[in-house]
Amino acid sequence: MDFKTPRYIPMSRRRRIYEGKAKVLYEGPEPGTLIQHFKDDATAFNAKKHEVIEGKGVLNNRISEYIFQHLNDIGVPTHFIRRLNMREQLIREVEIIPLEVVVRNVATGSLATRLGIDEGTQLPRSIIEFYYKNDKLNDPMVSEEHITAFGWASPQEIDDIMALAIRVNDFLSGLFLGVGIRLVDFKMETGRLWENDVMRIVVADEISPDSCRLWDIKTNDKMDKDRFRRDMGGLVEAYTEVAKRLGIVADGERPQGSGPVLVKG
Ligand code: UDP
């Protein structure tokens, strides 16, 4: 299939497939493709808190593009094909597995509270948790037993998802460490991608400061969505700083293509 020259479909005539809290999915230019549109909406606490933060969608589109393109380049399969414009990317249509996969490297949030671990403690090994994607139920944490019993994923698929989660975590930890940022934890989603009769699990959705906890190595400043959740302000500035350090946007704000900027310790 030729993804280089997509048929142009005016925005108004595009078929909307799905609208989520921070993104909209439209029908893509070819069968098996979709367009993922990043909105400026920020939500937290199961959408009880909602705000429009101008510029967030543009930044997440760029940061997520950068991460997914690099994952593709190192052989971690994702749904990402290419970025189309400021707010949109072309992706492969997948069947989303209804699980949020959270990987934790440092204790914070519910892990610290529930288990009485000091906030900020480096974990002895990365921990993978699964949450069942269901807003009505508040995305409850589930075990592998629940996942297989209710048929959300097979044991083989769970193994594949965990292997992907470890690879994504290793890649992201190194990427962010190189630019002076600690990857505390993140959430990823996966989907089933069919190619002819073969199915494989790929990384889907987005990976951005909306779905990661990112702390500055030196100051422990939060550079992620916790700034919104905790009413700290400065969200766009923090996301811009993440993009700048990764070399995605330069000081003048216009997106550039240079590589990551090494932060000396
Ligand atoms: N996360 C997310 N979307 C969600 C839930 C969590 O992106 O719907 C991310 C969140 O940004 C953080 C990690 O997953 O990086 C763990 O968040 P969680 O909500 O589980 O918070 P905690 O339990 O640590 O308070």
Residues whose N, C-alpha, C, O or C-beta is under 5 A from the ligand:
A	BS01	UDP	V102 T108 G109 S110 L111 D185 F186 K187 D210 S211 C212 R213
